[in-house]
Amino acid sequence: MLLSLSLLAIVACGSDEKTDTANTDTGWQDTGWQDTGSDTGTDTGDTMDTGAPAMAGVRVLHLSPDAPNVDVFVDDVTPAVLTDLAFLSGTPYAELPAGTHRFRVAPTGGTATDAVIDVSADLAAGGKYTAVAVGRVADIEPVLLADDKSGLAAGSFRVQVVHAAAAVGEVDIWNLTGGTPSMLLENVPFKGVAALDLPAGAYRVGIDVNNDASPDVTFSLPNLPADLFVNLFAVSDATNTVWLAAQLPDGTVAPISAEVPSPSR
């Protein structure tokens, strides 16, 4: 893949910065190309003296299971700023000036006029975002996530859960760690997004696809340290197999395969 330095000044962010805005749980949202997290703040310092524009960080993730590799065009500039991005591949954060930008996604080797996604997004100064392509290619859709860990308590990590598995409808997500199972999230729709703050540690979670209070597939998550922010996607492939994909701080993706389905409780 290639990020055009003439447009995007690439900055690999080793960790997400905290901001001065408290996180607000607004529940599940299905808003397409919109912020689905809380405002990450706009404190960019004094730019009057330096003339430097206020910036936002953006990274890109390909989660459309039957789509080819793609190129991304920004603000009608050619050539593409990102090329040959494959399914389950992501990028580190790159900087763009805060404000409204046009993003077009086309099959690799095509032009901007071949775009299967053509949207505009307003990026807040100081904000960090993940732009995701989800769904099958026939109905591919964009989702813009605000990567925000402001207000995270000491000793906890934040996981932003995203239902990106086009093969299944609404799901419930269960915490199967330790003793009695408990529901973490209920009636999550396709493209649903919500953030969970959990104590640092390893977890076992289950996904219930038929609303019978018994997870149909289960997953073991590794030991997750305090102060971590991670996007966790439920995804499906071209054969409708469902698994999890964790987006790491450097933008890479770690697939998590399902265990044996959980027995009925």
C-alpha positions in Angstrom: 0.0 0.0 0.0 1.1 3.6 -0.6 0.2 6.7 1.3 0.9 9.9 -0.7 3.1 12.1 1.4 2.1 15.1 -0.8 -1.3 15.0 0.8 -1.0 13.0 4.0 1.8 13.7 6.5 1.9 10.2 8.0 2.3 10.0 11.8 2.4 6.6 13.4 0.7 7.0 16.8 2.0 4.6 19.3 -0.8 5.3 21.8 -4.0 7.3 21.8 -3.8 10.7 23.5 -6.3 11.5 26.3 -8.4 14.6 25.7 -10.3 16.9 28.0 -13.8 15.8 27.0 -15.6 13.2 29.2 -16.9 10.2 27.4 -20.7 9.9 27.1 -22.4 6.6 26.6 -25.1 7.4 24.0 -26.0 3.8 23.3 -26.1 2.1 19.9 -25.9 4.4 16.8 -26.3 3.5 13.1 -25.4 6.8 11.6 -23.2 5.8 8.6 -20.4 8.2 8.0 -20.7 10.1 11.2 -19.0 10.4 14.5 -20.1 7.5 16.7 -18.0 8.4 19.7 -17.8 11.5 21.8 -16.0 14.7 20.8 -12.3 14.3 21.1 -11.7 17.9 21.8 -10.4 20.8 19.7 -7.5 22.1 21.7 -4.8 22.4 19.1 -2.8 25.3 20.6 -2.1 28.7 19.2 -1.9 28.5 15.4 -2.1 32.3 14.8 1.6 32.7 15.2 2.9 29.7 13.4 0.3 29.5 10.6 0.1 25.7 11.1 -3.4 24.4 10.4 -5.3 22.4 13.1 -5.0 18.7 12.2 -7.0 15.5 12.7 -5.7 11.9 12.5 -7.4 9.4 10.2 -6.7 5.7 9.5 -8.5 3.3 7.1 -9.7 -0.3 7.5 -11.0 -2.6 4.8 -13.7 -5.0 6.2 -15.8 -5.8 3.1 -15.4 -9.6 2.7 -16.0 -10.0 -1.0 -14.6 -6.6 -2.2 -11.3 -6.5 -4.1 -8.3 -4.5 -2.9 -9.1 -0.8 -2.9 -7.6 2.6 -3.5 -8.7 5.7 -1.5 -8.9 9.2 -3.1 -9.1 12.3 -0.8 -10.5 15.7 -1.8 -10.5 15.1 -5.6 -6.7 14.8 -5.6 -5.1 12.3 -7.9 -3.4 9.9 -7.8 -4.9 8.0 -4.9 -3.4 8.7 -1.4 -3.8 5.0 -0.4 -3.5 2.1 -2.8 -3.9 -1.7 -2.8 -5.6 -2.0 0.6 -6.8 -5.7 1.1 -9.6 -7.2 3.2 -8.7 -7.2 6.9 -5.9 -4.7 6.3 -5.6 -1.2 8.0 -3.3 1.7 8.1 -1.7 3.8 10.8 -3.0 7.3 11.5 -2.3 10.0 8.9 -2.9 13.7 9.4 -5.4 15.8 7.5 -6.3 19.4 8.2 -9.5 19.7 10.4 -12.6 20.3 8.4 -14.7 18.6 5.7 -13.0 16.2 3.4 -14.3 14.0 0.5 -13.3 10.4 0.5 -13.8 8.0 -2.5 -13.0 4.3 -2.5 -12.5 2.5 -5.7 -11.2 -1.0 -6.8 -7.4 -0.9 -7.0 -6.2 0.3 -10.4 -9.3 2.3 -11.1 -10.0 6.0 -11.0 -11.9 8.2 -8.6 -14.9 8.0 -10.9 -15.0 4.2 -10.3 -15.7 4.8 -6.6 -18.1 2.4 -4.8 -18.0 4.8 -1.8 -18.2 8.5 -2.2 -18.8 10.5 1.0 -17.8 13.6 2.9 -16.8 13.8 6.6 -16.2 16.6 9.0 -13.1 16.0 11.0 -12.7 17.8 14.3 -9.4 19.5 15.2 -7.4 17.1 17.4 -9.7 14.2 16.7 -8.7 10.7 15.8 -10.8 8.6 13.5 -11.0 5.2 11.9 -12.7 5.0 8.5 -14.1 1.5 7.8 -15.7 -0.1 4.7 -18.2 -2.7 5.8 -20.8 -5.0 4.2 -20.6 -7.0 1.0 -19.5 -5.3 -2.2 -23.1 -5.1 -3.5 -24.1 -2.9 -0.6 -20.8 -1.7 0.8 -21.1 1.1 3.3 -18.7 3.5 5.1 -18.6 3.9 8.9 -16.5 6.6 10.6 -15.5 5.9 14.2 -14.2 8.4 16.7 -11.2 6.8 18.5 -11.6 8.4 21.9 -10.5 7.2 25.3 -11.1 10.4 27.3 -12.4 9.8 30.8 -11.0 6.3 30.9 -10.6 5.3 34.6 -7.2 4.1 35.9 -6.8 0.3 35.7 -9.3 0.0 32.8 -9.1 -0.3 29.0 -11.7 0.9 26.5 -13.0 -1.4 23.7 -15.1 0.1 21.0 -17.3 -2.7 19.7 -18.5 -2.6 16.1 -21.0 -5.0 14.4 -19.5 -5.4 10.9 -20.7 -8.9 10.2 -23.1 -8.7 7.3 -23.9 -12.4 7.6 -25.9 -12.0 10.8 -28.6 -9.6 12.1 -29.0 -8.2 15.6 -26.8 -9.9 18.2 -26.3 -9.9 21.9 -22.8 -9.9 23.4 -22.1 -11.8 26.6 -19.3 -11.8 29.1 -18.5 -15.4 29.8 -15.4 -14.7 32.0 -15.2 -16.5 35.4 -18.5 -17.2 37.1 -22.1 -16.4 36.0 -22.4 -15.1 32.4 -23.7 -11.6 32.0 -24.9 -9.6 29.0 -22.6 -6.8 28.0 -24.5 -5.4 25.0 -28.1 -6.2 23.8 -29.7 -6.1 20.4 -26.7 -4.8 18.5 -27.7 -4.0 14.9 -25.4 -4.3 11.9 -23.2 -1.2 11.9 -24.0 -0.7 15.6 -21.2 0.9 17.6 -20.7 1.2 21.4 -17.8 1.7 23.8 -17.2 -0.5 26.9 -14.8 0.3 29.7 -13.6 -2.8 31.4 -10.9 -3.7 34.1 -7.6 -4.7 32.6 -7.4 -8.5 32.1 -8.3 -11.4 29.8 -11.9 -12.0 28.8 -14.0 -14.7 27.2 -17.0 -13.4 25.3 -19.9 -14.9 23.4 -22.2 -13.7 20.5 -25.8 -14.8 20.6 -27.3 -14.5 17.1 -30.8 -15.8 17.8 -31.8 -14.0 21.0 -32.1 -17.2 23.1 -29.7 -16.1 25.9 -27.2 -18.7 24.8 -24.1 -17.6 22.8 -23.7 -19.4 19.5 -20.0 -18.6 19.1 -17.4 -17.8 21.8 -14.0 -16.1 21.7 -11.1 -15.7 24.1 -9.5 -12.3 24.2 -5.9 -11.9 25.3 -4.8 -10.1 28.4 -5.6 -6.4 27.7 -3.6 -3.8 29.7 -4.9 -0.7 31.4 -5.1 2.5 29.4 -5.5 0.6 26.1 -8.0 1.7 23.4 -8.9 -0.9 20.8 -11.6 -1.2 18.1 -13.1 -4.7 18.1 -15.1 -5.8 15.1 -17.4 -8.7 14.6 -16.8 -9.6 11.0 -17.9 -12.3 8.5 -16.1 -13.6 5.4 -17.4 -14.6 2.0 -18.4 -18.0 3.4 -20.4 -16.3 6.2 -18.0 -17.5 8.9 -18.0 -15.1 11.9 -15.0 -14.1 13.9 -13.6 -11.0 15.7 -11.0 -8.6 14.4 -9.0 -6.4 16.8 -7.6 -3.2 15.4 -4.3 -2.5 17.2 -2.9 0.9 18.0 -0.6 0.8 14.9 -3.6 0.2 12.7 -2.9 -3.5 12.0 -5.6 -6.1 12.4 -5.4 -9.2 14.6 -8.1 -11.9 13.7 -9.5 -13.9 16.7 -11.1 -17.2 15.6 -14.1 -18.6 17.4 -13.9 -21.4 19.9 -16.4 -24.3 20.1 -19.9 -22.9 20.5 -21.0 -22.4 24.1 -23.4 -25.0 25.5 -26.9 -23.9 26.4 -27.3 -22.6 29.9 
